[in-house]
Amino acid sequence: MSKLIGPLLSLKASGSIAGNLTFSERKTGSQVRFQKKQKDVLTSDRVAHRARFLEAVASWNVLSEEEKLDYKHRAVSLAMTGYNLYLKEYLLAPPIIFFPAYYGEGIYGDSIYGYV
């Protein structure tokens, strides 16, 4: 990592140039660094986590305003947003596993997943 010695066309430089050079402010001062492109390797664990994250976001969107307000109030003391607190709790909770064969079929005679 290199440090900026002088201003880069301004008093402070931040952001990226062509996605390769990134300028930022750190505790140690202004820095410029080369960002390598990271590979997006799709493993089964990563795909499962992304699906769970999308499920958490969809779940937040269907909450009532009162429920969202409750999370926002609880999050203030933790220095986070209500949305972030909800996602944290949702993702840390063990997933609920539903066994259609045990609980029977859906209301229309098909399984919960829409097929038999």
C-alpha positions in Angstrom: 0.0 0.0 0.0 1.3 3.4 -0.9 0.5 6.6 0.9 -0.4 9.8 -0.9 2.2 12.5 -0.4 0.3 15.4 -1.8 -3.3 16.1 -2.9 -4.5 14.4 -6.1 -6.2 17.4 -7.9 -7.9 18.2 -4.6 -7.4 18.5 -0.9 -8.6 15.0 -0.3 -8.9 12.0 -2.7 -11.4 9.2 -2.2 -13.0 6.7 -4.5 -11.8 4.5 -7.3 -10.3 5.1 -10.7 -11.4 2.5 -13.3 -12.1 0.1 -10.5 -8.3 -0.5 -10.0 -6.8 2.3 -8.0 -8.7 3.2 -4.8 -8.0 6.3 -2.8 -9.2 6.5 0.8 -8.8 8.2 4.2 -7.6 5.9 7.0 -6.5 6.6 10.6 -2.9 6.7 9.3 -3.8 9.3 6.6 -4.6 9.3 2.9 -3.9 6.0 1.1 -3.9 4.8 -2.5 -4.0 1.0 -3.2 -4.4 -1.3 -6.1 -7.7 -3.3 -5.9 -7.5 -6.7 -7.4 -10.7 -8.1 -8.9 -12.0 -10.9 -6.7 -13.3 -14.1 -8.3 -16.9 -14.9 -7.5 -16.5 -18.7 -7.0 -20.0 -20.2 -6.5 -19.7 -22.8 -3.9 -22.8 -24.6 -2.4 -22.3 -22.8 0.9 -22.0 -19.4 -0.7 -25.1 -20.0 -2.8 -27.1 -21.2 0.3 -26.0 -18.1 2.3 -27.0 -15.8 -0.5 -30.4 -17.5 -0.7 -30.8 -17.1 3.0 -29.8 -13.4 2.8 -32.4 -12.8 0.1 -35.0 -14.6 2.2 -34.1 -12.3 5.1 -34.5 -9.1 3.0 -37.8 -10.3 1.7 -38.9 -11.1 5.2 -38.0 -7.5 6.4 -40.0 -6.0 3.6 -43.2 -7.7 4.7 -42.9 -6.6 8.3 -45.4 -4.0 9.6 -44.3 -0.5 10.4 -44.7 -1.2 14.2 -42.4 -4.2 13.9 -39.8 -2.3 12.0 -40.0 0.6 14.6 -39.4 -2.0 17.3 -36.2 -3.1 15.6 -35.2 0.5 15.1 -35.6 1.4 18.8 -33.7 -1.7 19.9 -30.9 -1.0 17.4 -30.2 2.5 18.7 -28.3 1.3 21.8 -26.2 -1.0 19.5 -25.2 1.8 17.1 -26.8 0.1 14.1 -29.9 0.4 12.0 -33.1 -1.6 12.6 -32.6 -3.2 9.2 -29.1 -4.4 10.1 -30.2 -5.7 13.5 -33.1 -7.6 11.9 -30.8 -9.1 9.3 -28.2 -10.0 11.9 -30.8 -11.8 14.1 -32.4 -13.5 11.1 -29.1 -14.8 9.7 -27.9 -16.0 13.1 -31.1 -17.9 13.9 -31.1 -21.5 12.8 -33.2 -22.0 9.6 -36.6 -23.5 10.0 -36.8 -26.8 8.2 -40.2 -27.9 6.9 -40.9 -31.5 6.1 -43.9 -31.7 3.7 -44.1 -35.5 4.1 -44.5 -35.1 7.8 -47.0 -32.2 7.9 -49.0 -33.3 4.9 -49.9 -31.6 1.7 -50.9 -28.0 0.9 -54.4 -26.7 0.7 -54.7 -27.5 -3.0 -53.5 -31.1 -2.8 -49.9 -30.2 -3.9 -46.9 -30.0 -1.7 -45.8 -26.7 -0.1 -43.3 -26.2 -3.0 -46.0 -26.2 -5.6 -45.3 -29.6 -7.1 -46.0 -33.2 -6.1 
